[in-house]
Amino acid sequence: MPESRRGLLFGIAAYTLWGAFPLYWPLLEPGGALEILAHRILWSLVTMGVILALMRRTAHLRALFRDRRVFTLIAVGAAVITVNWATYIWGVNNGRVIEASLGYFINPLVTVLMGVFVLGERLRPLQWAAMAVAAAAVAVLTLDYGRPPWVALVLAFSFGTYGLVKKTANVGAIEGLTLETMLLAPLAAAFIGWLMATGQSNFASHGLGHALLMTTTGIVTAVPLICFGAAAIRVSMVSLGLLQYLAPILQFALGVLWFHEAMPAGRWVGFILVWVALAMFTVEAVQHHRRRQLALAVTASAA
C-alpha cells in the first residue's frame, strides 16, 4: 500500500476516534468532569510512559528537562490542554455536544487569528472575509443561545493556544504529552486521593467494568494521537487540514441524531455561517498552496 494512502487511513482513523468521543465520556458517569479529567491525566501518563519505553525514546524525554525554554512551554501547554479537556468532558456530559463541535469547527479560524495577533502574520483578503463571516456566526449564535457559546469559544481558544505552544516548542507528540501529563499528575493524584478520602470517588463504586473503563482513558487519549502522528508524516498539510473537519462533523451529527439536542432555526443559521466561513477559508488555503507550488516549480525550472 502506498505511504500516502496509509497516511490517509491513519488520519481518518485519528479524526474518526476524536469525533466519536461524545459516545465515550458519558460511559464514565456518574463520575464528574473533574474526576474523569484526573483519571485521564493519570492513565494517560501510564500509557504514554509505556509507549515511550517501548519506543526507546526516554532519552528524548530527559532532554526536555534540560531545556528551560521548552520545559516552560510544555508547562503552559499542560495548563491549557487541561482547560480544554475539562471543558470538553463537561460539555459532552451536560448536553452540549453540538456546542462542543462548534468549538472545533471554528478552531482553524481561531488558529489563524492567533497567527495574526501573536506571530504578526498577515491575512489575505479572502481570509479576512472568512473571519468576518465567522464573527457574524458567533453573533447569531450568541443571540440564539441567549449567551455567548462559551463552551465552543473556550475549546477553540484553548486548543488554538495549545497548538501555538506546541508549534513553538517543536517537541514530538509522544514526548510532549508524556511530560504534560507528568507535570499534571501530582494535582490529579491529589484530587483523586481527596475524593477517595471523602467518600466521593466513583472509581471503584460502580463495579469492576466501570473501574476498568476509567483506566482506558489513557488508551483513548493515546491511540488517536499516535494515528495522527503517523498521518502527519505521510500526507500533505493540505490533506491533513481537510481531514480535521471530520471530527466536528461527526460530533455535530451525534449531537443532532444520537443525543437529539435542540437545533432551532437561529442555531442552524449560525452553524451555516460557520460552514460558509470554513469553505471560504479552505478554498483560499488550497488555492494559495497551489500558487506557491506553481511558483516554486517555475523557479526550479528557470534555474
ChimeraX attribute file (.defattr): number of C-alpha atoms within 10 A of each C-alpha:
attribute: neighborCount
match mode: 1-to-1
recipient: residues
	/A:1	5
	/A:2	7
	/A:3	12
	/A:4	14
	/A:5	13
	/A:6	15
	/A:7	23
	/A:8	22
	/A:9	15
	/A:10	22
	/A:11	28
	/A:12	21
	/A:13	17
	/A:14	24
	/A:15	23
	/A:16	20
	/A:17	21
	/A:18	21
	/A:19	22
	/A:20	15
	/A:21	20
	/A:22	28
	/A:23	16
	/A:24	16
	/A:25	19
	/A:26	17
	/A:27	13
	/A:28	19
	/A:29	16
	/A:30	16
	/A:31	19
	/A:32	16
	/A:33	22
	/A:34	18
	/A:35	23
	/A:36	24
	/A:37	22
	/A:38	24
	/A:39	22
	/A:40	24
	/A:41	29
	/A:42	22
	/A:43	23
	/A:44	26
	/A:45	23
	/A:46	18
	/A:47	21
	/A:48	23
	/A:49	22
	/A:50	13
	/A:51	18
	/A:52	18
	/A:53	11
	/A:54	10
	/A:55	10
	/A:56	10
	/A:57	14
	/A:58	14
	/A:59	11
	/A:60	15
	/A:61	18
	/A:62	12
	/A:63	12
	/A:64	19
	/A:65	13
	/A:66	10
	/A:67	10
	/A:68	10
	/A:69	13
	/A:70	20
	/A:71	18
	/A:72	15
	/A:73	20
	/A:74	25
	/A:75	19
	/A:76	17
	/A:77	24
	/A:78	22
	/A:79	17
	/A:80	20
	/A:81	21
	/A:82	20
	/A:83	16
	/A:84	21
	/A:85	20
	/A:86	18
	/A:87	22
	/A:88	27
	/A:89	23
	/A:90	22
	/A:91	21
	/A:92	25
	/A:93	22
	/A:94	11
	/A:95	16
	/A:96	22
	/A:97	30
	/A:98	28
	/A:99	27
	/A:100	29
	/A:101	30
	/A:102	26
	/A:103	25
	/A:104	25
	/A:105	25
	/A:106	27
	/A:107	23
	/A:108	21
	/A:109	22
	/A:110	22
	/A:111	19
	/A:112	19
	/A:113	21
	/A:114	17
	/A:115	16
	/A:116	13
	/A:117	10
	/A:118	10
	/A:119	11
	/A:120	10
	/A:121	12
	/A:122	13
	/A:123	14
	/A:124	11
	/A:125	10
	/A:126	15
	/A:127	22
	/A:128	16
	/A:129	15
	/A:130	23
	/A:131	23
	/A:132	12
	/A:133	20
	/A:134	24
	/A:135	16
	/A:136	16
	/A:137	25
	/A:138	21
	/A:139	15
	/A:140	20
	/A:141	22
	/A:142	17
	/A:143	15
	/A:144	19
	/A:145	12
	/A:146	9
	/A:147	10
	/A:148	15
	/A:149	20
	/A:150	14
	/A:151	22
	/A:152	26
	/A:153	20
	/A:154	17
	/A:155	28
	/A:156	25
	/A:157	23
	/A:158	25
	/A:159	24
	/A:160	26
	/A:161	20
	/A:162	22
	/A:163	16
	/A:164	19
	/A:165	21
	/A:166	19
	/A:167	11
	/A:168	13
	/A:169	18
	/A:170	13
	/A:171	17
	/A:172	13
	/A:173	14
	/A:174	21
	/A:175	21
	/A:176	24
	/A:177	24
	/A:178	22
	/A:179	22
	/A:180	24
	/A:181	26
	/A:182	21
	/A:183	17
	/A:184	18
	/A:185	20
	/A:186	14
	/A:187	14
	/A:188	22
	/A:189	15
	/A:190	12
	/A:191	17
	/A:192	22
	/A:193	14
	/A:194	13
	/A:195	15
	/A:196	14
	/A:197	10
	/A:198	9
	/A:199	10
	/A:200	14
	/A:201	18
	/A:202	21
	/A:203	23
	/A:204	13
	/A:205	12
	/A:206	11
	/A:207	10
	/A:208	11
	/A:209	9
	/A:210	18
	/A:211	15
	/A:212	12
	/A:213	13
	/A:214	23
	/A:215	18
	/A:216	16
	/A:217	23
	/A:218	19
	/A:219	16
	/A:220	18
	/A:221	20
	/A:222	21
	/A:223	16
	/A:224	20
	/A:225	20
	/A:226	17
	/A:227	20
	/A:228	22
	/A:229	18
	/A:230	18
	/A:231	26
	/A:232	17
	/A:233	12
	/A:234	18
	/A:235	18
	/A:236	13
	/A:237	13
	/A:238	12
	/A:239	15
	/A:240	19
	/A:241	14
	/A:242	11
	/A:243	16
	/A:244	21
	/A:245	19
	/A:246	21
	/A:247	22
	/A:248	25
	/A:249	19
	/A:250	21
	/A:251	27
	/A:252	23
	/A:253	17
	/A:254	21
	/A:255	24
	/A:256	15
	/A:257	10
	/A:258	12
	/A:259	17
	/A:260	13
	/A:261	16
	/A:262	12
	/A:263	14
	/A:264	10
	/A:265	9
	/A:266	16
	/A:267	19
	/A:268	15
	/A:269	16
	/A:270	24
	/A:271	22
	/A:272	14
	/A:273	21
	/A:274	24
	/A:275	19
	/A:276	16
	/A:277	26
	/A:278	22
	/A:279	13
	/A:280	18
	/A:281	20
	/A:282	18
	/A:283	13
	/A:284	17
	/A:285	17
	/A:286	15
	/A:287	11
	/A:288	13
	/A:289	14
	/A:290	12
	/A:291	12
	/A:292	12
	/A:293	12
	/A:294	12
	/A:295	12
	/A:296	12
	/A:297	12
	/A:298	11
	/A:299	10
	/A:300	9
	/A:301	8
	/A:302	7
	/A:303	6
